[in-house]
Amino acid sequence: HLRALRVPVVEWAGRRGIPVTSPLGANGSGILCIRPPHADRAWHALNDAGVVTSLREGAIRLSPHLYNTVEELERVAGLLDRAL
C-alpha cells in the first residue's frame, strides 16, 4: 500500500527531472523525499494547502501512511506542479 501511494509523486518527479532522494524499490520505505528546485517555495505551497510535510536539507519529506489515499498523493503532485 505504501509503495502504491508514492507512485503519483514519483512519476511527477520523473516527468519533471526532480531527484528522488529516498530509496525506492524493495529497499524503500513509506517515506518519500524529493529535491525540487526552490524546495522552500514548494514546501510553503504544500503547507498553505494543508499538506503536512517536512523540509530537510533542501528536500521535501513526505510520510504517507495507511490512512492516506492515492488521490491525496495525486493532489500533492498537482500542488507541486503549480508551485514550481
C-alpha positions as protocol buffer text, in pm:
chain_id: "A"
residue {
  index: 1
  type: HIS
  ca { x: 0 y: 0 z: 0 }
}
residue {
  index: 2
  type: LEU
  ca { x: 275 y: 247 z: 94 }
}
residue {
  index: 3
  type: ARG
  ca { x: 466 y: 191 z: -230 }
}
residue {
  index: 4
  type: ALA
  ca { x: 147 y: 245 z: -432 }
}
residue {
  index: 5
  type: LEU
  ca { x: 84 y: 573 z: -251 }
}
residue {
  index: 6
  type: ARG
  ca { x: 417 y: 712 z: -366 }
}
residue {
  index: 7
  type: VAL
  ca { x: 354 y: 647 z: -736 }
}
residue {
  index: 8
  type: PRO
  ca { x: 187 y: 982 z: -827 }
}
residue {
  index: 9
  type: VAL
  ca { x: 468 y: 1188 z: -672 }
}
residue {
  index: 10
  type: VAL
  ca { x: 747 y: 961 z: -802 }
}
residue {
  index: 11
  type: GLU
  ca { x: 602 y: 977 z: -1155 }
}
residue {
  index: 12
  type: TRP
  ca { x: 561 y: 1354 z: -1126 }
}
residue {
  index: 13
  type: ALA
  ca { x: 925 y: 1385 z: -1017 }
}
residue {
  index: 14
  type: GLY
  ca { x: 1039 y: 1168 z: -1308 }
}
residue {
  index: 15
  type: ARG
  ca { x: 849 y: 1378 z: -1562 }
}
residue {
  index: 16
  type: ARG
  ca { x: 996 y: 1699 z: -1419 }
}
residue {
  index: 17
  type: GLY
  ca { x: 1351 y: 1568 z: -1370 }
}
residue {
  index: 18
  type: ILE
  ca { x: 1320 y: 1619 z: -994 }
}
residue {
  index: 19
  type: PRO
  ca { x: 1557 y: 1400 z: -789 }
}
residue {
  index: 20
  type: VAL
  ca { x: 1400 y: 1149 z: -551 }
}
residue {
  index: 21
  type: THR
  ca { x: 1647 y: 1132 z: -263 }
}
residue {
  index: 22
  type: SER
  ca { x: 1492 y: 846 z: -69 }
}
residue {
  index: 23
  type: PRO
  ca { x: 1543 y: 481 z: -166 }
}
residue {
  index: 24
  type: LEU
  ca { x: 1283 y: 331 z: -399 }
}
residue {
  index: 25
  type: GLY
  ca { x: 1206 y: -30 z: -479 }
}
residue {
  index: 26
  type: ALA
  ca { x: 1250 y: -318 z: -237 }
}
residue {
  index: 27
  type: ASN
  ca { x: 1474 y: -109 z: -9 }
}
residue {
  index: 28
  type: GLY
  ca { x: 1235 y: 183 z: 6 }
}
residue {
  index: 29
  type: SER
  ca { x: 1011 y: 276 z: 295 }
}
residue {
  index: 30
  type: GLY
  ca { x: 688 y: 470 z: 301 }
}
residue {
  index: 31
  type: ILE
  ca { x: 884 y: 793 z: 339 }
}
residue {
  index: 32
  type: LEU
  ca { x: 943 y: 983 z: 17 }
}
residue {
  index: 33
  type: CYS
  ca { x: 1193 y: 1266 z: -18 }
}
residue {
  index: 34
  type: ILE
  ca { x: 1217 y: 1483 z: -329 }
}
residue {
  index: 35
  type: ARG
  ca { x: 1454 y: 1768 z: -403 }
}
residue {
  index: 36
  type: PRO
  ca { x: 1281 y: 2017 z: -633 }
}
residue {
  index: 37
  type: PRO
  ca { x: 1440 y: 2348 z: -724 }
}
residue {
  index: 38
  type: HIS
  ca { x: 1312 y: 2614 z: -484 }
}
residue {
  index: 39
  type: ALA
  ca { x: 1214 y: 2343 z: -234 }
}
residue {
  index: 40
  type: ASP
  ca { x: 1130 y: 2608 z: 24 }
}
residue {
  index: 41
  type: ARG
  ca { x: 872 y: 2765 z: -207 }
}
residue {
  index: 42
  type: ALA
  ca { x: 720 y: 2424 z: -287 }
}
residue {
  index: 43
  type: TRP
  ca { x: 716 y: 2334 z: 83 }
}
residue {
  index: 44
  type: HIS
  ca { x: 530 y: 2656 z: 168 }
}
residue {
  index: 45
  type: ALA
  ca { x: 275 y: 2589 z: -108 }
}
residue {
  index: 46
  type: LEU
  ca { x: 209 y: 2241 z: 31 }
}
residue {
  index: 47
  type: ASN
  ca { x: 189 y: 2374 z: 385 }
}
residue {
  index: 48
  type: ASP
  ca { x: -51 y: 2652 z: 281 }
}
residue {
  index: 49
  type: ALA
  ca { x: -272 y: 2385 z: 119 }
}
residue {
  index: 50
  type: GLY
  ca { x: -283 y: 2186 z: 443 }
}
residue {
  index: 51
  type: VAL
  ca { x: -37 y: 1915 z: 340 }
}
residue {
  index: 52
  type: VAL
  ca { x: 188 y: 1820 z: 631 }
}
residue {
  index: 53
  type: THR
  ca { x: 548 y: 1769 z: 517 }
}
residue {
  index: 54
  type: SER
  ca { x: 897 y: 1849 z: 640 }
}
residue {
  index: 55
  type: LEU
  ca { x: 1171 y: 2047 z: 472 }
}
residue {
  index: 56
  type: ARG
  ca { x: 1505 y: 1884 z: 548 }
}
residue {
  index: 57
  type: GLU
  ca { x: 1840 y: 1961 z: 389 }
}
residue {
  index: 58
  type: GLY
  ca { x: 1679 y: 2106 z: 78 }
}
residue {
  index: 59
  type: ALA
  ca { x: 1439 y: 1816 z: 27 }
}
residue {
  index: 60
  type: ILE
  ca { x: 1068 y: 1784 z: 94 }
}
residue {
  index: 61
  type: ARG
  ca { x: 991 y: 1480 z: 309 }
}
residue {
  index: 62
  type: LEU
  ca { x: 651 y: 1319 z: 261 }
}
residue {
  index: 63
  type: SER
  ca { x: 539 y: 1047 z: 501 }
}
residue {
  index: 64
  type: PRO
  ca { x: 219 y: 895 z: 364 }
}
residue {
  index: 65
  type: HIS
  ca { x: 79 y: 610 z: 566 }
}
residue {
  index: 66
  type: LEU
  ca { x: -205 y: 359 z: 579 }
}
residue {
  index: 67
  type: TYR
  ca { x: -473 y: 625 z: 623 }
}
residue {
  index: 68
  type: ASN
  ca { x: -366 y: 820 z: 311 }
}
residue {
  index: 69
  type: THR
  ca { x: -501 y: 760 z: -39 }
}
residue {
  index: 70
  type: VAL
  ca { x: -353 y: 765 z: -386 }
}
residue {
  index: 71
  type: GLU
  ca { x: -587 y: 1055 z: -465 }
}
residue {
  index: 72
  type: GLU
  ca { x: -429 y: 1259 z: -186 }
}
residue {
  index: 73
  type: LEU
  ca { x: -84 y: 1199 z: -331 }
}
residue {
  index: 74
  type: GLU
  ca { x: -215 y: 1291 z: -678 }
}
residue {
  index: 75
  type: ARG
  ca { x: -325 y: 1619 z: -519 }
}
residue {
  index: 76
  type: VAL
  ca { x: 25 y: 1665 z: -376 }
}
residue {
  index: 77
  type: ALA
  ca { x: 176 y: 1615 z: -724 }
}
residue {
  index: 78
  type: GLY
  ca { x: -64 y: 1876 z: -864 }
}
residue {
  index: 79
  type: LEU
  ca { x: 22 y: 2123 z: -590 }
}
residue {
  index: 80
  type: LEU
  ca { x: 392 y: 2070 z: -652 }
}
residue {
  index: 81
  type: ASP
  ca { x: 341 y: 2122 z: -1024 }
}
residue {
  index: 82
  type: ARG
  ca { x: 173 y: 2456 z: -965 }
}
residue {
  index: 83
  type: ALA
  ca { x: 433 y: 2563 z: -707 }
}
residue {
  index: 84
  type: LEU
  ca { x: 731 y: 2520 z: -940 }
}
